Amino acid sequence: MNQHLKSNSIAGRDVAAHLHSQTNPTRFEETGPLIIARGEGIRIFDDAGKPYIDAMAGLWCASLGFNNERLAAAATKQYAELGFYHTFFNRTHAPAVDLAEKLLELTGMAGGKAYFATSGSEANETMVKLAWIYHTVRGKPTKRKVIARDRAFHGSTIAAASMCGLTFMHREFGLPIAGFVHTLCPDPYRNMLPDESEEQFSQRLADELEKLILREGPDTIAAFIAEPINAGGGIVVPPKDYFARIQAVLEKYDILCLDDEIVCGFARTGNWFGKETVGMQPDMMSLAKGLSSAYFPISAVVMAPKIYETVKQFNERGGSFGHGFTNSGHPVGVAVALEAIKIYEDMDAVEHVRKLGARLRGHFDDISGRFPIVGQVRGAGLMLGIEIVADRETRAPFAPALQAGPAFDQIAYENGLICRCMGDTLGFSPPLIVTESDVDEIAGLCEKSLRGLMIHLLPN
Ligand SMILES: Cc1ncc(COP(=O)(O)O)c(C=O)c1O
């Protein structure tokens, strides 16, 4: 047995007692966990004291790094004043009101409402339920289905996982459940035809969406959900006019547009929200992760006034909105989120991300010139992907058995860099607080790891 898995060690006890998300159980029992002992800025340290730059901000979420003192102080202050209260039965508290107002202002949903939950999955499922109310009140109760996209990630609860377009989220559970269907992923690198322009590609995607709607029956479709830039499916940036064309189809068939901003929100793509980066005009948005820099499990839905109006109308004879989570609007969560937003404003996160994102992108473009296995560099702001390929000319992928992406992750990890492959796309989404020298270091470690990968893949 691996020495560090002795039964009285943290690793051994972890293996004995703890089931991990997105982890192979058999391999885990052999290797044990990576124990994270502490964080400092963009770095984490394992229990042996080895530092790693976490160039994924954990799970695209710790935008302010791993030991932000202002966030810790905001939490401590709020715990001392009111450590818990709920927001059911018309209860509220000042920080929840402040955050609701702030989110409506930032997202441009003036006159609408903010609703709080505790995870991204819950926020996405909340949007689905709101879409159902919306259509029911307008006399269209059969509009229930949700269209998501291939390669999408929207969460792990049953409906959220059903909205995912990734087989690893479905295969153990018999998902998706009925009523959740998928349309094409707008990936120009993989799905655009050789003789197609970007505009033609967007139009084909819109036509395919329309065909799906007609096949399923327009009277059965409630909503379409998309991230502005698909994160977990491989940092897929849609063509420029994609959302304009998609939204024209949605409007034609009275289908709501749900914007999952859980990764893209809060400056990640170089605008406050990803919708600005890609020209999306949603009816509702889900927020989480960067909302509190992941220092507290909090999420939110912001909705246009027309959505709220239907919730009100549905209940005009005295019913209550029959939805809610114990920790919806938790006082510490909203206090931490308010402080995170203040920090983003103080550091001018949008401008900072544009500048540092351009610098990292510049490094990756240079690297691409030196490594024939780099097929494409893509992304926006500080959300960048490098797709590696066996043949740059033909875009032929590596044989799946080579596990090229995971091999890169392992080599990078050994070099002290945490990134995350999605298939053979190497993902980078560092904390937004990165400095110029951090970005240079990430690029240097990436290059070193690509060299290691070349040796691993082509040893001779
Ligand atoms: C785009 C997107 N939506 C939703 C979720 C689900 O969020 P949570 O894990 O907080 O439920 C995630 C999580 O990674 C995500 O990346």
The ligand as an SDF file (V2000), in Angstrom:
LIG
                    3D

 16 16  0  0  0  0  0  0  0  0999 V2000
  -21.5800   26.7570  -16.0210 C   0  0  0  0  0  0  0  0  0  0  0  0
  -21.9480   26.0890  -14.7420 C   0  0  0  0  0  0  0  0  0  0  0  0
  -23.2230   26.0420  -14.3830 N   0  0  0  0  0  0  0  0  0  0  0  0
  -23.6040   25.4510  -13.2390 C   0  0  0  0  0  0  0  0  0  0  0  0
  -22.7000   24.8620  -12.3950 C   0  0  0  0  0  0  0  0  0  0  0  0
  -23.1610   24.1720  -11.1610 C   0  0  0  0  0  0  0  0  0  0  0  0
  -22.8080   24.8720  -10.0270 O   0  0  0  0  0  0  0  0  0  0  0  0
  -22.7830   24.1250   -8.6050 P   0  0  0  0  0  0  0  0  0  0  0  0
  -21.6900   23.1230   -8.6560 O   0  0  0  0  0  0  0  0  0  0  0  0
  -22.5400   25.2560   -7.6400 O   0  0  0  0  0  0  0  0  0  0  0  0
  -24.1180   23.5140   -8.4120 O   0  0  0  0  0  0  0  0  0  0  0  0
  -21.3430   24.8840  -12.7420 C   0  0  0  0  0  0  0  0  0  0  0  0
  -20.3320   24.2580  -11.8670 C   0  0  0  0  0  0  0  0  0  0  0  0
  -19.2160   24.0180  -12.2370 O   0  0  0  0  0  0  0  0  0  0  0  0
  -20.9540   25.5050  -13.9500 C   0  0  0  0  0  0  0  0  0  0  0  0
  -19.6710   25.5130  -14.3570 O   0  0  0  0  0  0  0  0  0  0  0  0
  1  2  1  0
  2  3  1  0
  2 15  2  0
  3  4  2  0
  4  5  1  0
  5  6  1  0
  5 12  2  0
  6  7  1  0
  7  8  1  0
  8  9  2  0
  8 10  1  0
  8 11  1  0
 12 13  1  0
 12 15  1  0
 13 14  2  0
 15 16  1  0
M  END
$$$$
